[in-house]
Amino acid sequence: MILLAINTASKESAIALIESGIVLGEDSWGAAANETEKLLPNLQALLQKGKKKWQDLEGIFVTKGPGAYTSLRVGIAVANSAAWVLKLPMFSADVFEVWEKRLTLDRQIAPHAIVVDIGRGNYRLTGDTHSYSLEELIDLGKPCYGELPDDFKTKAEVDFSFGQGVANFDFWKLSKEKMIQPLYSNPPNITLKK
C-alpha cells in the first residue's frame, strides 16, 4: 500500500510517504499556524521526491489530535478532501498513539509517559484529562516522550521518525474511516451570535 501520512496535531508538523512499510520520504517543520501555506506545497514536493503522483496513493493516514484548533483543522481538511476526491481509504490515530509507535517495543513496555503540550505551560498524558505542569511531570519519576522543552529533565528521545512510527502501525487492525473528526486540545473559543 502506498500511503500518505499527515500530522498537523503536534508542535512539529510532519508528513511522510510510505510504501509497504518502507518510508520513501518525509518532511517536518515547526508548526507556526502556517499550515495553510506549507502543507500542500510540502505534500506535492514529497510526492515528487518519491516519484509518485496523487493518483498512485492507496490510502491516507492523519493524526486526529488532540492538537491546536487551526493547524489540526487544516491537516484533517486536506486529508479528508484528498481521500474523498481520490476515493481512498482513510486511517487515523491520536497523537499519543503516534508517539507510542515511535518507540521500540521494549520502551513501550517499560514505564513511561507520552506527553502532549496543550498550551500555556500545560501538558496532557495519554488517556488523562488532567493538565500537568512541568514540575508535576518530573514528579512522575519516569521517562517522558513527546512535546517537551529540549532541556526538560526527564525528556527521552524517541527511536523512530514520524514516518517510521506510522509505518509501524498494523493497518489491518486500524479501522477505515470515511471522514476524520478532529480532537482538540482545548475546545475552540467561538463567539456565538446573540
Backbone bond lengths (Angstrom), bond angles and torsions (degrees), N, CA, C in turn:
res aa  C-N    CA-C-N  psi(-1)  N-CA   C-N-CA  omega(-1)  CA-C   N-CA-C  phi
1 M - - - 1.450 - - 1.521 109.40 -
2 I 1.326 116.62 134.00 1.462 122.04 174.62 1.526 106.35 -97.59
3 L 1.320 114.97 118.70 1.454 121.58 -170.53 1.516 110.43 -124.03
4 L 1.323 116.06 137.60 1.456 122.36 172.69 1.517 107.00 -104.72
5 A 1.335 117.52 126.13 1.466 122.40 -178.06 1.523 109.67 -113.74
6 I 1.327 115.84 136.56 1.466 122.51 -176.70 1.518 109.65 -131.69
7 N 1.335 116.28 132.46 1.463 121.15 173.59 1.525 108.99 -134.28
8 T 1.328 116.16 108.52 1.464 120.50 171.89 1.533 109.35 -118.16
9 A 1.334 116.01 20.90 1.461 121.40 -179.13 1.520 112.44 -91.35
10 S 1.310 117.98 -9.73 1.459 121.81 -173.00 1.524 111.68 -110.20
11 K 1.327 115.65 173.18 1.465 120.55 176.78 1.529 110.72 -67.08
12 E 1.320 116.07 -18.96 1.458 121.80 174.97 1.521 107.46 -121.05
13 S 1.325 116.96 113.49 1.457 120.78 176.40 1.520 108.49 -72.21
14 A 1.329 115.89 146.70 1.469 119.47 -177.11 1.521 109.86 -147.72
15 I 1.321 114.92 148.35 1.461 121.98 175.57 1.519 107.65 -136.57
16 A 1.334 115.96 153.62 1.459 119.92 178.79 1.519 109.51 -150.81
17 L 1.314 115.25 149.99 1.457 123.30 174.18 1.525 106.14 -115.46
18 I 1.328 115.86 121.52 1.467 121.65 -172.18 1.520 108.69 -126.73
19 E 1.333 115.95 134.62 1.467 120.49 175.39 1.516 109.10 -128.91
20 S 1.316 115.84 118.73 1.470 122.63 179.40 1.531 112.55 49.61
21 G 1.325 116.67 45.03 1.466 121.43 177.54 1.511 115.28 81.98
22 I 1.329 117.89 -1.46 1.462 122.57 179.22 1.531 108.64 -104.56
23 V 1.328 116.63 129.06 1.460 120.99 178.41 1.531 108.29 -79.26
24 L 1.327 116.17 114.29 1.472 121.28 179.22 1.521 111.33 -80.87
25 G 1.313 116.03 -26.89 1.457 121.05 179.58 1.514 109.86 179.27
26 E 1.319 115.04 156.85 1.462 119.64 176.54 1.516 109.40 -156.80
27 D 1.321 114.39 162.86 1.453 120.97 -179.51 1.520 107.59 -148.69
28 S 1.319 116.69 152.83 1.463 120.76 175.70 1.522 108.70 -148.79
29 W 1.326 115.38 157.70 1.461 121.77 179.40 1.525 108.05 -156.08
30 G 1.297 115.64 152.99 1.460 120.51 177.75 1.512 110.57 -64.40
31 A 1.312 115.95 125.54 1.464 120.38 179.37 1.520 109.01 -69.87
32 A 1.314 115.46 123.63 1.462 120.85 -178.96 1.524 109.54 -134.86
33 A 1.338 115.54 39.78 1.468 121.87 -177.80 1.526 111.51 54.55
34 N 1.349 116.09 33.81 1.464 120.41 -179.54 1.535 111.44 -124.45
35 E 1.329 116.79 23.52 1.460 119.96 -178.87 1.528 112.10 -62.37
36 T 1.335 117.59 -28.82 1.471 119.49 178.46 1.524 110.64 -62.46
37 E 1.325 117.70 -29.94 1.464 121.85 179.40 1.523 112.19 -88.86
38 K 1.324 117.46 -32.26 1.458 120.64 -170.32 1.524 115.33 -98.03
39 L 1.342 117.99 -34.74 1.457 119.61 -168.30 1.529 113.50 -61.57
40 L 1.309 118.95 -56.95 1.468 120.00 -176.30 1.525 113.17 -63.38
41 P 1.343 120.13 -45.56 1.471 118.23 176.99 1.541 112.32 -60.68
42 N 1.329 117.08 -37.61 1.467 119.86 179.18 1.526 111.49 -69.65
43 L 1.338 117.23 -36.55 1.470 119.91 175.44 1.526 110.83 -63.88
44 Q 1.332 116.16 -43.06 1.466 120.17 179.18 1.530 110.71 -62.53
45 A 1.330 116.90 -43.77 1.469 120.84 178.42 1.530 111.19 -63.12
46 L 1.329 116.97 -39.05 1.467 121.09 178.97 1.524 110.96 -64.08
47 L 1.313 116.95 -43.21 1.462 120.32 177.80 1.528 111.08 -62.77
48 Q 1.323 116.87 -44.46 1.466 120.20 179.01 1.523 111.13 -62.10
49 K 1.323 116.57 -43.17 1.467 121.32 179.38 1.531 111.27 -62.00
50 G 1.354 115.89 -36.46 1.465 120.57 178.78 1.519 113.06 -86.38
51 K 1.345 116.56 5.27 1.476 122.79 179.54 1.530 111.28 57.07
52 K 1.345 114.58 42.67 1.463 121.13 178.63 1.521 109.10 -126.50
53 K 1.331 114.97 158.08 1.461 121.75 174.53 1.524 107.52 -115.67
54 W 1.318 116.38 163.93 1.458 120.64 177.50 1.534 110.43 -53.87
55 Q 1.325 117.00 -38.08 1.469 121.58 -177.77 1.531 112.35 -68.66
56 D 1.337 118.62 -15.90 1.464 121.31 178.24 1.530 112.39 -79.17
57 L 1.323 116.08 -17.72 1.459 120.01 -175.61 1.524 111.64 -66.50
58 E 1.343 114.78 145.07 1.470 120.75 178.77 1.527 112.16 -119.25
59 G 1.332 116.28 -1.05 1.457 120.00 178.57 1.522 110.56 -174.68
60 I 1.332 114.90 158.96 1.465 122.19 177.67 1.525 107.54 -126.66
61 F 1.328 116.13 133.45 1.464 122.20 174.11 1.523 107.11 -116.12
62 V 1.331 116.66 136.24 1.462 119.97 176.79 1.526 109.06 -138.58
63 T 1.328 114.91 139.84 1.456 120.61 173.17 1.518 106.61 -78.60
64 K 1.345 116.35 123.19 1.471 120.29 -172.03 1.520 114.46 -92.52
65 G 1.316 117.75 1.76 1.458 119.76 177.17 1.511 111.11 120.01
66 P 1.285 119.42 -170.71 1.454 125.91 0.23 1.525 111.73 -69.59
67 G 1.314 114.31 152.30 1.448 120.30 -178.61 1.516 110.66 -166.33
68 A 1.319 114.77 -179.94 1.465 121.11 179.99 1.522 110.20 -68.82
69 Y 1.309 116.18 144.45 1.458 122.76 -172.25 1.530 113.79 -53.12
70 T 1.318 118.13 -58.11 1.465 120.75 -171.91 1.520 112.63 -68.40
71 S 1.333 117.60 -51.34 1.471 119.11 -176.71 1.522 111.43 -64.47
72 L 1.321 117.06 -41.21 1.466 120.96 179.29 1.533 110.40 -61.62
73 R 1.316 116.24 -43.86 1.467 122.06 -179.47 1.532 110.81 -61.42
74 V 1.324 117.77 -40.31 1.472 121.20 -179.31 1.534 110.21 -63.61
75 G 1.331 116.81 -49.56 1.467 120.38 -179.33 1.515 112.85 -60.58
76 I 1.323 116.20 -42.65 1.463 120.07 -178.85 1.531 110.79 -71.07
77 A 1.318 117.49 -37.37 1.472 120.23 178.02 1.530 110.66 -63.88
78 V 1.323 117.01 -41.64 1.471 120.48 178.11 1.530 109.93 -64.70
79 A 1.325 117.30 -44.82 1.469 121.32 -179.85 1.527 110.84 -63.10
80 N 1.328 116.99 -48.18 1.470 120.55 179.46 1.524 111.35 -60.32
81 S 1.324 116.38 -42.99 1.473 120.64 -178.68 1.519 111.58 -65.95
82 A 1.332 116.50 -46.91 1.474 120.06 -179.41 1.527 110.35 -61.78
83 A 1.327 116.93 -43.55 1.469 120.26 -179.60 1.529 110.88 -64.75
84 W 1.321 116.96 -39.17 1.458 120.32 -178.93 1.527 110.97 -68.57
85 V 1.335 117.00 -47.34 1.468 120.89 -178.64 1.530 111.41 -64.58
86 L 1.343 116.26 -42.42 1.469 120.60 -176.57 1.530 113.01 -89.18
87 K 1.350 116.70 -3.42 1.475 122.84 -179.72 1.531 110.92 57.16
88 L 1.336 114.36 51.95 1.466 121.37 -177.37 1.521 111.11 -108.35
89 P 1.329 116.85 150.34 1.457 118.77 172.47 1.528 109.97 -69.59
90 M 1.328 114.96 147.11 1.463 120.55 178.59 1.520 109.20 -115.07
91 F 1.325 114.25 144.07 1.456 121.76 176.23 1.518 107.45 -129.15
92 S 1.333 116.61 150.77 1.453 118.67 176.99 1.520 110.18 -150.12
93 A 1.308 114.33 162.59 1.463 122.74 174.10 1.513 106.17 -152.17
94 D 1.325 116.03 158.19 1.460 117.09 176.99 1.523 109.28 -80.00
95 V 1.313 116.17 166.57 1.460 121.90 -174.30 1.532 111.53 -62.67
96 F 1.339 117.73 -30.71 1.466 120.94 178.45 1.528 110.61 -65.73
97 E 1.339 116.24 -42.30 1.464 120.39 178.59 1.530 111.05 -64.84
98 V 1.322 116.30 -38.80 1.471 119.96 179.38 1.528 110.02 -64.12
99 W 1.355 117.46 -45.48 1.476 119.85 177.56 1.524 110.49 -61.12
100 E 1.332 117.30 -40.52 1.473 121.84 -179.28 1.531 110.59 -59.93
101 K 1.329 116.93 -41.13 1.472 121.50 -179.62 1.526 112.32 -70.90
102 R 1.331 116.72 -9.42 1.465 120.42 177.15 1.529 111.67 -88.22
103 L 1.332 116.49 4.26 1.466 121.89 178.40 1.517 110.46 -108.43
104 T 1.340 116.05 150.49 1.457 119.74 172.75 1.527 108.37 -67.43
105 L 1.321 117.35 161.66 1.458 121.18 -178.45 1.527 113.03 -59.27
106 D 1.330 117.02 -39.86 1.469 118.56 -179.45 1.532 111.12 -64.79
107 R 1.320 117.50 -34.45 1.473 119.84 177.06 1.524 111.28 -74.01
108 Q 1.333 117.15 -32.15 1.462 120.22 176.86 1.529 110.95 -64.76
109 I 1.323 116.11 -34.34 1.466 121.12 -178.58 1.526 111.63 -78.63
110 A 1.326 117.47 -35.81 1.473 121.88 -178.73 1.533 110.41 -68.09
111 P 1.339 117.96 152.11 1.470 120.01 177.18 1.534 110.86 -57.83
112 H 1.312 115.93 131.60 1.469 122.18 179.82 1.514 108.77 -164.33
113 A 1.318 116.09 173.89 1.470 121.87 175.87 1.517 108.65 -134.06
114 I 1.331 115.68 137.55 1.463 121.63 171.14 1.526 105.43 -98.76
115 V 1.338 116.08 126.97 1.461 121.88 -171.41 1.528 110.23 -122.61
116 V 1.330 115.81 133.68 1.459 121.79 177.02 1.525 108.59 -121.56
117 D 1.317 115.89 133.44 1.462 122.51 177.70 1.523 108.52 -76.59
118 I 1.337 116.90 120.83 1.471 119.88 179.60 1.527 111.47 -108.01
119 G 1.325 116.14 13.43 1.459 121.04 174.59 1.517 114.15 92.81
120 R 1.353 113.97 158.72 1.458 122.83 178.17 1.527 113.38 54.96
121 G 1.343 115.82 37.34 1.456 120.62 176.89 1.513 114.27 73.92
122 N 1.330 116.86 18.60 1.467 121.76 -179.91 1.521 110.37 -114.32
123 Y 1.332 114.27 148.52 1.461 120.95 -177.48 1.519 109.13 -133.84
124 R 1.320 115.92 153.87 1.463 121.11 178.05 1.523 108.98 -125.33
125 L 1.327 115.46 146.25 1.459 122.66 177.99 1.525 109.95 -105.51
126 T 1.321 116.44 161.35 1.456 122.50 177.94 1.526 110.48 -50.68
127 G 1.324 115.95 127.59 1.456 121.65 173.96 1.513 116.11 67.03
128 D 1.321 118.60 15.13 1.461 122.36 -175.71 1.526 109.09 -124.36
129 T 1.307 117.23 134.25 1.465 120.11 179.49 1.526 112.15 -95.74
130 H 1.330 117.24 -5.56 1.464 121.55 178.58 1.530 109.62 -70.65
131 S 1.317 116.97 142.18 1.464 121.70 173.79 1.518 108.60 -92.00
132 Y 1.333 116.13 129.25 1.460 122.22 -178.09 1.519 110.51 -108.08
133 S 1.317 116.09 145.21 1.466 121.46 170.58 1.529 106.81 -90.78
134 L 1.333 116.83 169.17 1.466 119.95 177.29 1.533 110.93 -60.89
135 E 1.320 117.19 -38.09 1.470 120.97 179.74 1.526 110.48 -62.07
136 E 1.340 116.70 -41.23 1.464 120.39 179.05 1.529 111.21 -66.32
137 L 1.333 116.65 -33.46 1.465 119.86 178.04 1.527 110.83 -67.00
138 I 1.328 116.90 -38.62 1.475 120.43 176.95 1.519 109.51 -62.33
139 D 1.328 116.78 -40.02 1.460 121.51 -179.22 1.526 113.04 -63.97
140 L 1.332 118.12 -17.70 1.460 120.42 177.56 1.526 111.16 -63.65
141 G 1.340 115.78 -29.65 1.458 120.76 177.42 1.514 115.50 69.22
142 K 1.309 117.03 29.15 1.465 119.74 176.86 1.521 109.98 -142.47
143 P 1.331 116.72 160.54 1.466 119.54 179.94 1.521 110.83 -59.88
144 C 1.324 115.63 140.05 1.461 122.28 178.72 1.526 109.43 -115.61
145 Y 1.312 116.07 130.38 1.460 122.66 176.92 1.522 108.10 -114.12
146 G 1.310 116.86 145.20 1.445 119.49 175.09 1.506 113.43 129.16
147 E 1.316 115.07 -144.68 1.461 122.45 -171.76 1.524 111.32 -90.94
148 L 1.310 115.01 84.45 1.466 122.17 -178.35 1.517 109.85 -129.91
149 P 1.337 117.18 157.20 1.470 118.99 175.15 1.534 109.97 -58.18
150 D 1.331 116.52 145.67 1.471 121.10 -177.76 1.520 113.23 -56.61
151 D 1.331 116.97 -33.74 1.463 119.63 -176.84 1.532 112.65 -94.52
152 F 1.331 117.51 14.37 1.457 120.24 -179.21 1.524 110.48 -65.67
153 K 1.317 116.10 133.36 1.465 124.40 -171.14 1.541 114.50 -52.84
154 T 1.328 118.33 -44.95 1.467 119.85 -175.63 1.534 112.76 -107.04
155 K 1.347 116.93 17.90 1.462 119.50 177.88 1.521 109.61 -69.79
156 A 1.329 115.33 132.35 1.458 121.18 177.03 1.530 108.28 -118.93
157 E 1.304 115.91 148.58 1.468 120.97 -178.52 1.525 110.91 -85.15
158 V 1.326 116.11 142.21 1.455 121.08 176.72 1.531 109.53 -75.41
159 D 1.322 114.94 163.46 1.466 120.61 -177.49 1.526 113.09 -91.99
160 F 1.325 116.00 -25.20 1.457 120.09 -173.92 1.526 111.54 -127.54
161 S 1.320 115.43 154.57 1.469 121.97 174.88 1.528 109.40 -72.24
162 F 1.322 116.24 171.24 1.462 120.98 176.62 1.532 110.22 -55.24
163 G 1.330 116.83 -50.25 1.468 120.72 -177.66 1.508 112.91 -58.51
164 Q 1.341 116.88 -44.67 1.462 119.68 179.52 1.524 110.66 -68.41
165 G 1.341 116.50 -35.12 1.461 119.74 175.80 1.523 111.47 -59.83
166 V 1.333 117.16 -44.68 1.465 120.82 177.68 1.526 109.74 -65.07
167 A 1.322 117.22 -41.71 1.471 120.56 178.76 1.527 111.29 -61.74
168 N 1.328 117.94 -24.52 1.463 121.85 179.68 1.532 113.75 -75.44
169 F 1.324 117.99 -10.84 1.468 120.40 177.28 1.523 109.96 -70.02
170 D 1.311 116.17 146.81 1.456 121.94 172.69 1.528 106.36 -91.17
171 F 1.317 116.58 97.80 1.457 120.69 -173.92 1.526 112.92 -68.14
172 W 1.317 117.71 -16.18 1.459 120.15 175.33 1.526 110.26 -70.67
173 K 1.350 116.15 -24.41 1.464 120.08 -179.33 1.528 112.82 -94.16
174 L 1.330 117.64 -17.61 1.462 120.43 177.58 1.529 108.89 -79.92
175 S 1.305 116.36 137.21 1.461 118.44 179.17 1.525 109.63 -78.61
176 K 1.322 114.60 144.00 1.461 120.55 175.12 1.513 107.46 -78.85
177 E 1.318 115.49 140.14 1.453 120.12 -178.10 1.525 109.48 -123.55
178 K 1.321 115.37 149.00 1.470 119.52 178.79 1.511 111.25 -85.07
179 M 1.334 115.44 -34.26 1.455 120.17 -178.56 1.524 108.00 -152.00
180 I 1.307 116.50 132.05 1.462 121.24 -178.35 1.522 109.45 -90.85
181 Q 1.314 116.00 132.79 1.462 122.56 174.43 1.523 108.17 -102.31
182 P 1.319 118.42 133.68 1.473 120.60 -177.95 1.527 113.20 -73.84
183 L 1.342 114.70 150.32 1.462 122.65 171.12 1.523 105.75 -109.83
184 Y 1.315 117.70 116.09 1.455 120.81 -177.08 1.524 111.34 -91.55
185 S 1.334 117.60 145.40 1.463 122.44 174.90 1.513 109.59 -62.02
186 N 1.306 115.39 -46.71 1.447 122.79 177.03 1.524 106.57 -132.59
187 P 1.324 118.10 141.83 1.466 118.42 179.22 1.517 110.77 -58.86
188 P 1.341 117.15 142.24 1.467 118.92 179.02 1.523 110.83 -61.41
189 N 1.307 115.96 143.68 1.454 121.84 178.87 1.528 107.86 -90.58
190 I 1.314 115.79 93.93 1.459 121.16 -175.31 1.518 108.69 -109.77
191 T 1.310 115.43 130.27 1.463 120.46 176.49 1.506 108.61 -86.54
192 L 1.323 116.28 122.32 1.455 120.70 179.82 1.531 110.17 -87.52
193 K 1.344 115.98 148.33 1.460 120.65 176.96 1.524 108.95 -65.91
194 K 1.318 115.18 144.02 1.472 119.16 177.97 1.502 111.04 -89.80
